[in-house]
Amino acid sequence: MQLNNNVAEFILLGLTQDPVRNKIVFATFLIFYLGTLLGNFLIITTIKTSRALGSPMYFLLFHLSLSDACFSTCIAPRMIADSLLKKVTISLNEYIVQVFSFRFFGCLEIFILVLMAVDCYVAICKPLHYTTLMIHQVCSVLVAVAWVGSTVHSLAQIFLALSLAFCGPNVIDHYLCDLQPLLQLACPDTYVTNLLLVSSSGTISTVSFVILMLSYAIILHSLRNHSAEGRKKALSTCISHIIVVILFFGPCIFIYTHPVTTFSMDKMIAMFYTLETPLINPLIYTLRNAEVKNTMLKLWSKKLVSMTKDEGKFQSFLHSLD
């Protein structure tokens, strides 16, 4: 993959140039990333191995956790390693690969959140039709469409980047590879490219956010006809979803709807949806969901007991050899 330009590599300035602060960044990002992997791995494994969590909601939660883990992995490992280097360089090919993966899993998470809102709407507002509408085959098709849609969106972003020419400078004041900082270094006029970028990414983020908030407003309004117990359970589920939506979409809309100019706060705001949201999601969906939490405790308790028994058998085997 070659771009038509004279720039061989880019220099990423990261979050800070101060060596002491970079050590803090290293420790913070490492903790966040490990926490993200652990939390999402627990959810993925629990849902995959438990028959009790076979409903469409948990099928979608599985894909949300998968996209969270991959989304964070696109950014965090390199950011952690770069924080220990004095000068961070990245080739054009590497930059384009990260742009694709970053945009792909970010877009996938948006589509999965929309599907989770649809599932929640049908479950609460159309409970009699839930078992016929949200069958496993339908959910599988919807998730497949989300994956394909994310691929198409990401490829479109890559084609935008490939249409640009870079003659220098090559310094990018950011810690991740994205198109907005890249557009500022392009030699030709990027007005049309930036317009297409805002039209695609900005529209997807804004329209999805509006749809999600409207759907949850309808759901919350319909809860007045439910029993106190059912209303409490549905309200807890909706609130957790709304928290995720606001934390993820708020920064996304700010970043992808303003012009190509990069603001000084962009790097800090980007941290919300690139590192913090993937970490918060598993906490929200486990701590606020008794079914997931109880199933997770039972599953991993059994695994610990099984490992203890296996270790005892292994020790007995070693003693028999003596």
N, C-alpha and C positions, 0 to 999 in steps of 0.2 A: 504494500500500500504506500504510494508515494504522493506527496502533495507538490504542486507546481510552485516552488518557492526556493529561496536561497538559505533558509534557516534550517540548520541541522538538528538543533535541540533548543529546548526552552529552559529557563532558570525559574524555579518556583521559590518565592520568598518565604512561603509558609506563614504561620501565625505571628511569629516574632523573630527578630534577628539576635535577641539577647540570649547568650548561652545558658544563663541560670533559668530564665523563663522557658527555654526549650526543654530543660530537664523536667520542669513542672508539666509541660505539655506532653512529654514522653510518658510520664507516670500516669497522668490523667487519662490520656487517650488509651493507654494500655489497659487500665482498669475498666474504662467504659467498653472497650472492645471485648475483653474477656467476659465481662458481665453480659454483654449482648449475646455472645455466642452461647454462654452457659444457659441463659434464660430461654432463648429460642430453641436451643437443642433439647432442653427438657420438655418444652411444649410439643415440638415435632415428634420426639420419641414417645411421649405419653399418648398423643392422639393416634400415632401410627400403630401402637401395640395394644391399645385398649379398645375393646368392643363396645364399651359403654359410651364412648365418645364418637359415635358413628353418624351423628346427625349432620345436616348440611352446614350448620353454624361452625362446627369443629373442623369440617372438611375445609371450609374457607379460612378458618383460623390457622390451620396447618400451612396453607399457602402464604398467608400473611407472615407467619413466623419464618418461613423459608425465604421469602423476599426480603424480610428485615435482615436476616443473617447475611444474605448475599449482598444486599445494598451496603451494609456496613463494611463487609469484606472488600468491596471495590475501593474503599477510601482509607479505612483505618490502618491496615498493615503498612502501607507506603508512608502514611503520615507519621506513624510511630517511628519507622526507620529513618525518615527524613529529618526528624527532630534532633537526631544525634549527629547530623552532618553539618559542616560549615557551609557548604555550597551544594544545593540540590538541583540537579539537571535531569531532564527527561526528554527522550527522543520524541519525534513527531508521531511515530507509530504507537509508542506507549501512551502518549497523550490521547490519541484517537481511540485506542482500545478502552481507556478508562472513561472517556466521554460516553462511549457506547454502553458499557456495562452500567455506569452510573445512571444514565438516562433510562436504560431498560428496566432495571429493578425499581427505580423511583416511580416510573410510569406504571409498572406492574402493581406496586403497592397502592397507588391511587385507584386502579381498577378493582383490586380486591376489596378495598374499603367500600367502594360503591356497591359491590356485590353483597357485602356483609350488611349494608343498609337495606338492600332489597330483601334479603333473607329475614332481617328483623321486621321489616314492614309487613311481609306476608305472614310471618308467625303471629304478629300482634293484631294486625288489622284484618287479615283474612285467615283466621285459624282453621276454619272448616275446609279450606282449599289447600292448606299447607302441604299435606302429604301427597297431593296430586300434582301440585305446581313445583315444589322443591324436591323432586326426586333426584337420586344420585346421578342419573344420566344427564339431566338438565344442568345440574351443578358442574359436572365435568365439562360439558360443552361450554358453559359460561366462562369457566376458568381457562379453557383452551383458547377461547376468543380473547380473553385478557392477555394471555401470553403472546398470541399472534399480534394483537393491537400494539402491545409494548414493543415488539420487534419492529413493526412497521414505523412506529414513532421514532425509535432510536436510529433506524437506518436513515430516515429522513434528516435527522440531526447530523448524522455523519456526512451525508451528501452535502449539507450546507457547509460543513467544515472543509470538505474536499474541494469545494468551489472557490475557496479563498487562496490568495497568494500572500506569502510573508517574506518581507525583505529585511526586517529588523526594525526596532530592537526586539529582543527575545526574552525580556524579563516580565514575568507574570506575578502580580502581587496577590497571590492566593495560595491556599494549601491543597487544593484539589483541582482536577482537570475538568473544566467546564467551558461552554462556548462563549459566555459573556466576556470573560477576561481575554479569550482568544481573539474575539472580534476587534478588540482595541489595538491589536498588533498587526492587523491585516493592512496590506498596502492599498488596495482599491477601496472605494466607498462602500461601506457595509450597511447603508440605510435599508436597502431591500432585504438583505440577509437578516438583519436585526428585526425587521417587520415580520418576516416569516417565522423567526424564532419566537417572538412574542405571541404571534398568532397561533402557533402550535402549542408550545409549552405553557404559555400564559393562559390560553383559552382552556386547555385541558384542566389545569389546576383550578381556575376560577369557576368554570362551569360545574366541575365535579364537586367543588366545595358548596356551591349554591344548591345543587341537587341533594347533596347529603344533608345539609341543614334544613331544607324544606321537607325532606322525607322524615327526619327525626322530629320536626315540628308537628307534622301530621300524626306521627306515632304517639308523641306525648299528648296531643289533643285527644286522640282516640282512647287513651288510658282511663278517661273519666268513666267509661262504661264498664270497666273491669272491676273485679273484686279487689278488696284491699290487699290481699296476699299476692294476687296476680299483678296488680299495679306496682307493688313494691319490687317484685322480681324483674318486671319489664323495665321499670324506671332505672334500676341498678345497671341493667345491661345497656340501656340507651345512654346513660350518663358516661359509662366507660368508653363507649364508641365515640361520643361527642368530644370527650377529652382528647382522644387520639387524633380525631379529625382536626381540631383546632391547633394542636401542637404541631401537626405535620403540614397542614395546608397554609396556616398563617405565614410562616417564613417562606414557603414555596411561592405563594402569590406575590409577596413583596419582591423576591429575587427575580422572578420570571415575568413580571409585568412592567418593571421600570426600564428605561432606555439602556443602551449599551454601556453607558457610564457606570463605572464601579464605585460604589460608595465605600467609605472607610468601615462602615458597620457590616458590610456584606459578609465578611469572613466569620464574624461572630454569629450573625443570624443563620448562616448556612450550617453552623454546628447543631442547631436545633433539629433539623430534619435529616442530617447526615449521621449524627452520632447519638444524640439524646433520645430521639423518638424510637429508634430501634431498640434502645435499652429500656425505655419506659413501657413499650407495648407489652412485653411478656409480664411485667409487674402488674399492669392494669388488668390484663386478661386472666391472670391467675389469682391475684389477691382479691379481685372483685367477683370472681366466679367460683362458687363453692364446689361445683361439680368437677371442674378441672383440678382445683386444689386437692380435693379428697381423692380423686382418681390418681393424681400424681403421687400423693403420699403413700397410697396403697401399693402402687406399682413399684416405686423405688424402695419401699420397705421390703417387699417380696424379693427384689433383686439383691438387697443387702443380706437378707436372711439366706438366700440361695448361695451368695458368694461366701458367707461365713461357713455354711455346710460344706461347700466344695473345698474351702481351705482346711477344714477339719479332716476331711477325707484324704487330702493331700498330705497332711501331717501324719496321719495314721499310716499312709503308704510308706512315707519315709522311715517311720519307726519300725515298720515290718522289715524293711531292707536292712536295718541295723541288726 
